[in-house]
Amino acid sequence: MEPTRRPADGAVLVLDAGSSSLHLTVYRPDGTVAARHDTDRPPGPETADELRALLARSPAVTAAGHRIVHGGPQLHAHTRVDDRVRAELAEAADLAPLHLPPALAVLDTARRLLPDIPHVACFDTVFHTGLPPAAREYAVPETWRARYGVRRYGFHGLSYSWALARTAELLGRPAARLRLVMAHLGGGCSATAVRDGRSVDTTMGFTPLEGLVMSHRSGTVDPGALTWLQTRHDLTAAELDDALNHRSGLLALSGTSDDTRDLVRARTAGDPRAALALDVFTHHCRRGIAAVAASLDRLDALVFTGEIGEDQPEVREEVCAGLPLLGLRGGLAVPSPDTLLRTAAVAVSAAGAAVPVVVVPTGETRQVAAETRAVLRRQAAPA
């Protein structure tokens, strides 16, 4: 009789739910994709049927890994989900209002449909858990920090974990010896400095709203402007939250689109608002990259990942051409889509560049699968 396969050694279902998309992927033990379902709409009543259909055409799954953006003040490591963990996630939901509610709805659906397999929550905040106090703390009253947990958490950690490992492989150097700035540019955008394999500074903060300009999120705005809008123009907290999270960023600047591909085409056709949106976006990318680079004593590479970082050569070029202070230059190569599909990471800077520029195709779901297996193997290891 064939021995029972341990949960960590079988097929893993990865669930990545966002505010406007749902990605379901089953990974075989060797890391290849057995089945996938992607939709560009938020999770809803149909999610259970979509999940059933995916499972019907995939190998039997032995574990499920869930990408969760924010672990809140209590959850500092990827962890198996039980009722206590689920309750702590509910407490953290308002810290990432675009991401956590749909992710938790999908988590509940999956736990209901698959009650006999372990479910593991993998947090984007874990990568930044060891931020130095100087980078972690806000200069706000002690009660805010101690009682309410107001601090810099950082995000995109699963993406950064994947990109760090792939960059180390490409450069032929251990991750623990690298000094990198990594930029995750997509619907959400952030930059992170990595020293010796650890995050030491990052642009996103208490929530995923802080930092760089994003597709339809504002990024950093003077908090005095927000209190002024409340006190002088009677905007409510709910109105501010909606505007900053849904009606700002590239969408607000351009008036037409939150997609850099559309904006590059519109700028070429002479649209001044598209040009402004891209100028502001790339300026804030350069500012964020330079800011976190101040936490390093050298720069071994600049790494781009995320949908924009991977697919938008115009953005990469404009960011790098504007950062000669960091030893970066323009004239970057443009890898073909086929090259990006075949490779885990590719250098786009010239051979012998003082600071290599690397593109890593997005690998968040693969990282979730790997972290899920790691959690379950640790639990199964003898004490």
TORKOL-4160 file (C-alpha; in steps of 0.2 Angstrom, whole numbers, padded with zeros to 4 digits, m for minus):
383
<pt num="1" X="0000" Y="0000" Z="0000"/>
<pt num="2" X="0007" Y="0017" Z="m0005"/>
<pt num="3" X="0011" Y="0027" Z="0011"/>
<pt num="4" X="0000" Y="0042" Z="0015"/>
<pt num="5" X="0008" Y="0058" Z="0008"/>
<pt num="6" X="0011" Y="0071" Z="0021"/>
<pt num="7" X="0002" Y="0088" Z="0019"/>
<pt num="8" X="0019" Y="0097" Z="0015"/>
<pt num="9" X="0023" Y="0084" Z="0001"/>
<pt num="10" X="0008" Y="0084" Z="m0009"/>
<pt num="11" X="m0001" Y="0097" Z="m0021"/>
<pt num="12" X="m0004" Y="0114" Z="m0013"/>
<pt num="13" X="m0018" Y="0125" Z="m0017"/>
<pt num="14" X="m0013" Y="0144" Z="m0016"/>
<pt num="15" X="m0027" Y="0157" Z="m0015"/>
<pt num="16" X="m0023" Y="0175" Z="m0018"/>
<pt num="17" X="m0038" Y="0186" Z="m0017"/>
<pt num="18" X="m0038" Y="0205" Z="m0019"/>
<pt num="19" X="m0050" Y="0219" Z="m0020"/>
<pt num="20" X="m0052" Y="0217" Z="m0039"/>
<pt num="21" X="m0045" Y="0199" Z="m0043"/>
<pt num="22" X="m0044" Y="0181" Z="m0038"/>
<pt num="23" X="m0030" Y="0169" Z="m0042"/>
<pt num="24" X="m0032" Y="0151" Z="m0038"/>
<pt num="25" X="m0017" Y="0140" Z="m0042"/>
<pt num="26" X="m0013" Y="0121" Z="m0038"/>
<pt num="27" X="0006" Y="0118" Z="m0037"/>
<pt num="28" X="0013" Y="0100" Z="m0039"/>
<pt num="29" X="0027" Y="0095" Z="m0027"/>
<pt num="30" X="0040" Y="0099" Z="m0040"/>
<pt num="31" X="0033" Y="0117" Z="m0041"/>
<pt num="32" X="0025" Y="0116" Z="m0057"/>
<pt num="33" X="0007" Y="0122" Z="m0060"/>
<pt num="34" X="m0006" Y="0108" Z="m0060"/>
<pt num="35" X="m0021" Y="0119" Z="m0062"/>
<pt num="36" X="m0025" Y="0138" Z="m0062"/>
<pt num="37" X="m0040" Y="0149" Z="m0061"/>
<pt num="38" X="m0038" Y="0168" Z="m0063"/>
<pt num="39" X="m0052" Y="0181" Z="m0064"/>
<pt num="40" X="m0051" Y="0200" Z="m0064"/>
<pt num="41" X="m0066" Y="0203" Z="m0053"/>
<pt num="42" X="m0067" Y="0203" Z="m0034"/>
<pt num="43" X="m0072" Y="0187" Z="m0025"/>
<pt num="44" X="m0090" Y="0184" Z="m0023"/>
<pt num="45" X="m0104" Y="0172" Z="m0021"/>
<pt num="46" X="m0097" Y="0162" Z="m0036"/>
<pt num="47" X="m0080" Y="0159" Z="m0028"/>
<pt num="48" X="m0086" Y="0142" Z="m0020"/>
<pt num="49" X="m0091" Y="0136" Z="m0038"/>
<pt num="50" X="m0075" Y="0142" Z="m0045"/>
<pt num="51" X="m0065" Y="0133" Z="m0032"/>
<pt num="52" X="m0075" Y="0117" Z="m0034"/>
<pt num="53" X="m0072" Y="0118" Z="m0053"/>
<pt num="54" X="m0053" Y="0120" Z="m0051"/>
<pt num="55" X="m0051" Y="0106" Z="m0038"/>
<pt num="56" X="m0061" Y="0094" Z="m0050"/>
<pt num="57" X="m0048" Y="0096" Z="m0063"/>
<pt num="58" X="m0032" Y="0096" Z="m0052"/>
<pt num="59" X="m0023" Y="0083" Z="m0041"/>
<pt num="60" X="m0030" Y="0080" Z="m0024"/>
<pt num="61" X="m0023" Y="0094" Z="m0013"/>
<pt num="62" X="m0015" Y="0091" Z="0004"/>
<pt num="63" X="m0014" Y="0109" Z="0010"/>
<pt num="64" X="m0019" Y="0126" Z="0006"/>
<pt num="65" X="m0009" Y="0142" Z="0007"/>
<pt num="66" X="m0017" Y="0159" Z="0008"/>
<pt num="67" X="m0009" Y="0176" Z="0004"/>
<pt num="68" X="m0014" Y="0188" Z="0017"/>
<pt num="69" X="m0008" Y="0206" Z="0015"/>
<pt num="70" X="m0007" Y="0211" Z="0034"/>
<pt num="71" X="m0004" Y="0201" Z="0049"/>
<pt num="72" X="m0008" Y="0215" Z="0061"/>
<pt num="73" X="0001" Y="0218" Z="0077"/>
<pt num="74" X="m0001" Y="0200" Z="0083"/>
<pt num="75" X="0004" Y="0189" Z="0069"/>
<pt num="76" X="0023" Y="0190" Z="0065"/>
<pt num="77" X="0026" Y="0173" Z="0056"/>
<pt num="78" X="0017" Y="0163" Z="0042"/>
<pt num="79" X="0006" Y="0151" Z="0052"/>
<pt num="80" X="m0007" Y="0138" Z="0051"/>
<pt num="81" X="m0025" Y="0144" Z="0053"/>
<pt num="82" X="m0036" Y="0140" Z="0067"/>
<pt num="83" X="m0050" Y="0149" Z="0075"/>
<pt num="84" X="m0039" Y="0160" Z="0086"/>
<pt num="85" X="m0029" Y="0165" Z="0071"/>
<pt num="86" X="m0045" Y="0168" Z="0061"/>
<pt num="87" X="m0051" Y="0180" Z="0075"/>
<pt num="88" X="m0034" Y="0189" Z="0075"/>
<pt num="89" X="m0036" Y="0192" Z="0056"/>
<pt num="90" X="m0053" Y="0199" Z="0059"/>
<pt num="91" X="m0046" Y="0212" Z="0071"/>
<pt num="92" X="m0033" Y="0217" Z="0058"/>
<pt num="93" X="m0045" Y="0218" Z="0044"/>
<pt num="94" X="m0047" Y="0237" Z="0044"/>
<pt num="95" X="m0028" Y="0240" Z="0042"/>
<pt num="96" X="m0029" Y="0234" Z="0024"/>
<pt num="97" X="m0047" Y="0237" Z="0019"/>
<pt num="98" X="m0045" Y="0234" Z="0001"/>
<pt num="99" X="m0036" Y="0217" Z="0003"/>
<pt num="100" X="m0040" Y="0208" Z="0020"/>
<pt num="101" X="m0060" Y="0207" Z="0019"/>
<pt num="102" X="m0060" Y="0198" Z="0002"/>
<pt num="103" X="m0045" Y="0187" Z="0007"/>
<pt num="104" X="m0054" Y="0182" Z="0023"/>
<pt num="105" X="m0070" Y="0179" Z="0013"/>
<pt num="106" X="m0060" Y="0167" Z="0002"/>
<pt num="107" X="m0051" Y="0159" Z="0017"/>
<pt num="108" X="m0068" Y="0155" Z="0025"/>
<pt num="109" X="m0075" Y="0148" Z="0009"/>
<pt num="110" X="m0059" Y="0137" Z="0007"/>
<pt num="111" X="m0060" Y="0131" Z="0025"/>
<pt num="112" X="m0078" Y="0126" Z="0023"/>
<pt num="113" X="m0075" Y="0117" Z="0007"/>
<pt num="114" X="m0059" Y="0109" Z="0012"/>
<pt num="115" X="m0060" Y="0106" Z="0031"/>
<pt num="116" X="m0049" Y="0091" Z="0032"/>
<pt num="117" X="m0033" Y="0099" Z="0025"/>
<pt num="118" X="m0022" Y="0112" Z="0034"/>
<pt num="119" X="m0024" Y="0130" Z="0029"/>
<pt num="120" X="m0009" Y="0141" Z="0031"/>
<pt num="121" X="m0009" Y="0160" Z="0031"/>
<pt num="122" X="0006" Y="0168" Z="0023"/>
<pt num="123" X="0008" Y="0187" Z="0027"/>
<pt num="124" X="0016" Y="0200" Z="0016"/>
<pt num="125" X="0021" Y="0209" Z="0032"/>
<pt num="126" X="0032" Y="0195" Z="0038"/>
<pt num="127" X="0047" Y="0200" Z="0027"/>
<pt num="128" X="0048" Y="0216" Z="0036"/>
<pt num="129" X="0046" Y="0210" Z="0054"/>
<pt num="130" X="0064" Y="0213" Z="0059"/>
<pt num="131" X="0064" Y="0232" Z="0053"/>
<pt num="132" X="0076" Y="0242" Z="0063"/>
<pt num="133" X="0068" Y="0253" Z="0076"/>
<pt num="134" X="0074" Y="0269" Z="0067"/>
<pt num="135" X="0065" Y="0263" Z="0051"/>
<pt num="136" X="0050" Y="0255" Z="0060"/>
<pt num="137" X="0044" Y="0268" Z="0072"/>
<pt num="138" X="0034" Y="0284" Z="0068"/>
<pt num="139" X="0037" Y="0300" Z="0078"/>
<pt num="140" X="0020" Y="0299" Z="0086"/>
<pt num="141" X="0014" Y="0299" Z="0104"/>
<pt num="142" X="0019" Y="0283" Z="0114"/>
<pt num="143" X="0001" Y="0278" Z="0117"/>
<pt num="144" X="m0002" Y="0277" Z="0098"/>
<pt num="145" X="0013" Y="0266" Z="0097"/>
<pt num="146" X="0010" Y="0255" Z="0112"/>
<pt num="147" X="m0009" Y="0254" Z="0114"/>
<pt num="148" X="m0014" Y="0255" Z="0095"/>
<pt num="149" X="0001" Y="0247" Z="0087"/>
<pt num="150" X="0004" Y="0262" Z="0075"/>
<pt num="151" X="0021" Y="0258" Z="0067"/>
<pt num="152" X="0028" Y="0254" Z="0050"/>
<pt num="153" X="0023" Y="0236" Z="0045"/>
<pt num="154" X="0029" Y="0235" Z="0026"/>
<pt num="155" X="0020" Y="0225" Z="0013"/>
<pt num="156" X="0024" Y="0215" Z="m0003"/>
<pt num="157" X="0035" Y="0204" Z="0007"/>
<pt num="158" X="0030" Y="0188" Z="m0002"/>
<pt num="159" X="0035" Y="0196" Z="m0018"/>
<pt num="160" X="0051" Y="0202" Z="m0011"/>
<pt num="161" X="0056" Y="0185" Z="m0003"/>
<pt num="162" X="0054" Y="0177" Z="m0020"/>
<pt num="163" X="0063" Y="0191" Z="m0029"/>
<pt num="164" X="0077" Y="0191" Z="m0017"/>
<pt num="165" X="0081" Y="0172" Z="m0019"/>
<pt num="166" X="0080" Y="0174" Z="m0038"/>
<pt num="167" X="0092" Y="0188" Z="m0039"/>
<pt num="168" X="0104" Y="0179" Z="m0028"/>
<pt num="169" X="0104" Y="0165" Z="m0040"/>
<pt num="170" X="0106" Y="0176" Z="m0055"/>
<pt num="171" X="0121" Y="0186" Z="m0047"/>
<pt num="172" X="0129" Y="0170" Z="m0040"/>
<pt num="173" X="0130" Y="0177" Z="m0022"/>
<pt num="174" X="0121" Y="0172" Z="m0006"/>
<pt num="175" X="0106" Y="0182" Z="m0002"/>
<pt num="176" X="0114" Y="0185" Z="0015"/>
<pt num="177" X="0128" Y="0194" Z="0008"/>
<pt num="178" X="0118" Y="0206" Z="m0004"/>
<pt num="179" X="0113" Y="0224" Z="m0002"/>
<pt num="180" X="0098" Y="0227" Z="m0014"/>
<pt num="181" X="0085" Y="0240" Z="m0017"/>
<pt num="182" X="0069" Y="0231" Z="m0023"/>
<pt num="183" X="0054" Y="0239" Z="m0031"/>
<pt num="184" X="0038" Y="0230" Z="m0032"/>
<pt num="185" X="0028" Y="0241" Z="m0045"/>
<pt num="186" X="0010" Y="0235" Z="m0049"/>
<pt num="187" X="m0007" Y="0240" Z="m0043"/>
<pt num="188" X="0001" Y="0243" Z="m0027"/>
<pt num="189" X="0019" Y="0250" Z="m0027"/>
<pt num="190" X="0033" Y="0250" Z="m0014"/>
<pt num="191" X="0052" Y="0250" Z="m0013"/>
<pt num="192" X="0062" Y="0241" Z="0000"/>
<pt num="193" X="0080" Y="0240" Z="0005"/>
<pt num="194" X="0088" Y="0223" Z="0009"/>
<pt num="195" X="0104" Y="0221" Z="0019"/>
<pt num="196" X="0110" Y="0203" Z="0022"/>
<pt num="197" X="0094" Y="0195" Z="0017"/>
<pt num="198" X="0083" Y="0206" Z="0028"/>
<pt num="199" X="0072" Y="0221" Z="0025"/>
<pt num="200" X="0080" Y="0236" Z="0033"/>
<pt num="201" X="0068" Y="0250" Z="0026"/>
<pt num="202" X="0053" Y="0251" Z="0016"/>
<pt num="203" X="0041" Y="0264" Z="0009"/>
<pt num="204" X="0024" Y="0257" Z="0014"/>
<pt num="205" X="0019" Y="0259" Z="0032"/>
<pt num="206" X="0005" Y="0256" Z="0044"/>
<pt num="207" X="m0006" Y="0252" Z="0029"/>
<pt num="208" X="m0003" Y="0248" Z="0011"/>
<pt num="209" X="m0008" Y="0266" Z="0007"/>
<pt num="210" X="0008" Y="0275" Z="0012"/>
<pt num="211" X="0023" Y="0278" Z="0000"/>
<pt num="212" X="0024" Y="0278" Z="m0019"/>
<pt num="213" X="0011" Y="0284" Z="m0031"/>
<pt num="214" X="0000" Y="0269" Z="m0036"/>
<pt num="215" X="m0013" Y="0264" Z="m0049"/>
<pt num="216" X="m0028" Y="0271" Z="m0039"/>
<pt num="217" X="m0020" Y="0274" Z="m0022"/>
<pt num="218" X="m0012" Y="0291" Z="m0018"/>
<pt num="219" X="0003" Y="0285" Z="m0009"/>
<pt num="220" X="0010" Y="0297" Z="0004"/>
<pt num="221" X="0000" Y="0314" Z="0006"/>
<pt num="222" X="0004" Y="0327" Z="0019"/>
<pt num="223" X="m0007" Y="0322" Z="0034"/>
<pt num="224" X="m0010" Y="0341" Z="0037"/>
<pt num="225" X="m0019" Y="0342" Z="0020"/>
<pt num="226" X="m0031" Y="0328" Z="0026"/>
<pt num="227" X="m0035" Y="0336" Z="0043"/>
<pt num="228" X="m0038" Y="0352" Z="0033"/>
<pt num="229" X="m0050" Y="0344" Z="0021"/>
<pt num="230" X="m0059" Y="0337" Z="0036"/>
<pt num="231" X="m0060" Y="0353" Z="0047"/>
<pt num="232" X="m0062" Y="0366" Z="0033"/>
<pt num="233" X="m0072" Y="0357" Z="0020"/>
<pt num="234" X="m0081" Y="0344" Z="0030"/>
<pt num="235" X="m0075" Y="0329" Z="0021"/>
<pt num="236" X="m0078" Y="0314" Z="0032"/>
<pt num="237" X="m0066" Y="0300" Z="0036"/>
<pt num="238" X="m0075" Y="0288" Z="0025"/>
<pt num="239" X="m0074" Y="0301" Z="0010"/>
<pt num="240" X="m0056" Y="0303" Z="0013"/>
<pt num="241" X="m0053" Y="0284" Z="0014"/>
<pt num="242" X="m0063" Y="0281" Z="m0002"/>
<pt num="243" X="m0054" Y="0295" Z="m0012"/>
<pt num="244" X="m0036" Y="0290" Z="m0006"/>
<pt num="245" X="m0039" Y="0271" Z="m0009"/>
<pt num="246" X="m0050" Y="0271" Z="m0025"/>
<pt num="247" X="m0049" Y="0288" Z="m0034"/>
<pt num="248" X="m0031" Y="0294" Z="m0033"/>
<pt num="249" X="m0014" Y="0289" Z="m0040"/>
<pt num="250" X="m0012" Y="0287" Z="m0059"/>
<pt num="251" X="m0031" Y="0287" Z="m0061"/>
<pt num="252" X="m0033" Y="0304" Z="m0053"/>
<pt num="253" X="m0018" Y="0312" Z="m0062"/>
<pt num="254" X="m0022" Y="0306" Z="m0079"/>
<pt num="255" X="m0041" Y="0307" Z="m0078"/>
<pt num="256" X="m0042" Y="0292" Z="m0089"/>
<pt num="257" X="m0033" Y="0276" Z="m0083"/>
<pt num="258" X="m0024" Y="0268" Z="m0069"/>
<pt num="259" X="m0014" Y="0257" Z="m0081"/>
<pt num="260" X="0004" Y="0263" Z="m0086"/>
<pt num="261" X="0002" Y="0254" Z="m0103"/>
<pt num="262" X="m0013" Y="0265" Z="m0107"/>
<pt num="263" X="m0004" Y="0280" Z="m0101"/>
<pt num="264" X="0012" Y="0277" Z="m0111"/>
<pt num="265" X="0002" Y="0276" Z="m0127"/>
<pt num="266" X="m0008" Y="0291" Z="m0122"/>
<pt num="267" X="0008" Y="0301" Z="m0119"/>
<pt num="268" X="0015" Y="0296" Z="m0136"/>
<pt num="269" X="m0001" Y="0303" Z="m0144"/>
<pt num="270" X="0001" Y="0319" Z="m0135"/>
<pt num="271" X="m0010" Y="0318" Z="m0119"/>
<pt num="272" X="m0003" Y="0330" Z="m0107"/>
<pt num="273" X="m0012" Y="0323" Z="m0092"/>
<pt num="274" X="m0005" Y="0305" Z="m0096"/>
<pt num="275" X="0012" Y="0313" Z="m0097"/>
<pt num="276" X="0010" Y="0321" Z="m0080"/>
<pt num="277" X="0004" Y="0305" Z="m0072"/>
<pt num="278" X="0019" Y="0296" Z="m0078"/>
<pt num="279" X="0031" Y="0310" Z="m0073"/>
<pt num="280" X="0024" Y="0310" Z="m0055"/>
<pt num="281" X="0024" Y="0291" Z="m0054"/>
<pt num="282" X="0042" Y="0289" Z="m0060"/>
<pt num="283" X="0048" Y="0304" Z="m0049"/>
<pt num="284" X="0040" Y="0296" Z="m0034"/>
<pt num="285" X="0048" Y="0279" Z="m0038"/>
<pt num="286" X="0065" Y="0287" Z="m0039"/>
<pt num="287" X="0062" Y="0297" Z="m0023"/>
<pt num="288" X="0057" Y="0281" Z="m0014"/>
<pt num="289" X="0072" Y="0270" Z="m0021"/>
<pt num="290" X="0084" Y="0284" Z="m0016"/>
<pt num="291" X="0076" Y="0285" Z="0001"/>
<pt num="292" X="0077" Y="0267" Z="0006"/>
<pt num="293" X="0095" Y="0266" Z="m0002"/>
<pt num="294" X="0101" Y="0277" Z="0012"/>
<pt num="295" X="0099" Y="0262" Z="0024"/>
<pt num="296" X="0113" Y="0253" Z="0014"/>
<pt num="297" X="0132" Y="0255" Z="0014"/>
<pt num="298" X="0133" Y="0250" Z="m0005"/>
<pt num="299" X="0121" Y="0245" Z="m0018"/>
<pt num="300" X="0123" Y="0228" Z="m0027"/>
<pt num="301" X="0108" Y="0229" Z="m0038"/>
<pt num="302" X="0092" Y="0237" Z="m0041"/>
<pt num="303" X="0078" Y="0224" Z="m0043"/>
<pt num="304" X="0061" Y="0227" Z="m0052"/>
<pt num="305" X="0046" Y="0215" Z="m0050"/>
<pt num="306" X="0027" Y="0217" Z="m0050"/>
<pt num="307" X="0017" Y="0219" Z="m0065"/>
<pt num="308" X="0023" Y="0236" Z="m0070"/>
<pt num="309" X="0041" Y="0232" Z="m0065"/>
<pt num="310" X="0041" Y="0216" Z="m0075"/>
<pt num="311" X="0031" Y="0222" Z="m0091"/>
<pt num="312" X="0034" Y="0241" Z="m0092"/>
<pt num="313" X="0051" Y="0245" Z="m0099"/>
<pt num="314" X="0047" Y="0263" Z="m0101"/>
<pt num="315" X="0045" Y="0265" Z="m0082"/>
<pt num="316" X="0061" Y="0255" Z="m0079"/>
<pt num="317" X="0071" Y="0266" Z="m0091"/>
<pt num="318" X="0064" Y="0283" Z="m0084"/>
<pt num="319" X="0067" Y="0277" Z="m0066"/>
<pt num="320" X="0085" Y="0272" Z="m0069"/>
<pt num="321" X="0090" Y="0286" Z="m0081"/>
<pt num="322" X="0086" Y="0298" Z="m0067"/>
<pt num="323" X="0096" Y="0290" Z="m0053"/>
<pt num="324" X="0115" Y="0293" Z="m0058"/>
<pt num="325" X="0118" Y="0297" Z="m0040"/>
<pt num="326" X="0116" Y="0279" Z="m0036"/>
<pt num="327" X="0127" Y="0273" Z="m0050"/>
<pt num="328" X="0112" Y="0269" Z="m0061"/>
<pt num="329" X="0110" Y="0272" Z="m0080"/>
<pt num="330" X="0098" Y="0271" Z="m0094"/>
<pt num="331" X="0099" Y="0262" Z="m0110"/>
<pt num="332" X="0092" Y="0246" Z="m0102"/>
<pt num="333" X="0088" Y="0231" Z="m0113"/>
<pt num="334" X="0070" Y="0226" Z="m0116"/>
<pt num="335" X="0068" Y="0207" Z="m0113"/>
<pt num="336" X="0055" Y="0199" Z="m0124"/>
<pt num="337" X="0039" Y="0192" Z="m0115"/>
<pt num="338" X="0046" Y="0174" Z="m0120"/>
<pt num="339" X="0062" Y="0177" Z="m0111"/>
<pt num="340" X="0053" Y="0183" Z="m0095"/>
<pt num="341" X="0042" Y="0168" Z="m0096"/>
<pt num="342" X="0057" Y="0156" Z="m0097"/>
<pt num="343" X="0068" Y="0164" Z="m0084"/>
<pt num="344" X="0067" Y="0167" Z="m0065"/>
<pt num="345" X="0077" Y="0183" Z="m0066"/>
<pt num="346" X="0086" Y="0193" Z="m0080"/>
<pt num="347" X="0098" Y="0207" Z="m0080"/>
<pt num="348" X="0093" Y="0222" Z="m0091"/>
<pt num="349" X="0108" Y="0233" Z="m0088"/>
<pt num="350" X="0123" Y="0233" Z="m0099"/>
<pt num="351" X="0137" Y="0220" Z="m0095"/>
<pt num="352" X="0149" Y="0227" Z="m0082"/>
<pt num="353" X="0136" Y="0240" Z="m0075"/>
<pt num="354" X="0142" Y="0248" Z="m0059"/>
<pt num="355" X="0125" Y="0243" Z="m0052"/>
<pt num="356" X="0116" Y="0229" Z="m0061"/>
<pt num="357" X="0097" Y="0231" Z="m0064"/>
<pt num="358" X="0087" Y="0215" Z="m0063"/>
<pt num="359" X="0070" Y="0211" Z="m0068"/>
<pt num="360" X="0061" Y="0196" Z="m0058"/>
<pt num="361" X="0044" Y="0190" Z="m0065"/>
<pt num="362" X="0031" Y="0191" Z="m0051"/>
<pt num="363" X="0032" Y="0175" Z="m0040"/>
<pt num="364" X="0020" Y="0179" Z="m0025"/>
<pt num="365" X="0010" Y="0163" Z="m0027"/>
<pt num="366" X="0025" Y="0152" Z="m0029"/>
<pt num="367" X="0032" Y="0160" Z="m0013"/>
<pt num="368" X="0015" Y="0156" Z="m0004"/>
<pt num="369" X="0017" Y="0138" Z="m0009"/>
<pt num="370" X="0035" Y="0137" Z="m0003"/>
<pt num="371" X="0031" Y="0145" Z="0014"/>
<pt num="372" X="0015" Y="0134" Z="0016"/>
<pt num="373" X="0026" Y="0119" Z="0014"/>
<pt num="374" X="0039" Y="0126" Z="0026"/>
<pt num="375" X="0027" Y="0129" Z="0040"/>
<pt num="376" X="0019" Y="0112" Z="0038"/>
<pt num="377" X="0037" Y="0103" Z="0038"/>
<pt num="378" X="0042" Y="0113" Z="0054"/>
<pt num="379" X="0026" Y="0107" Z="0063"/>
<pt num="380" X="0029" Y="0089" Z="0057"/>
<pt num="381" X="0047" Y="0089" Z="0063"/>
<pt num="382" X="0051" Y="0080" Z="0079"/>
<pt num="383" X="0053" Y="0091" Z="0094"/>
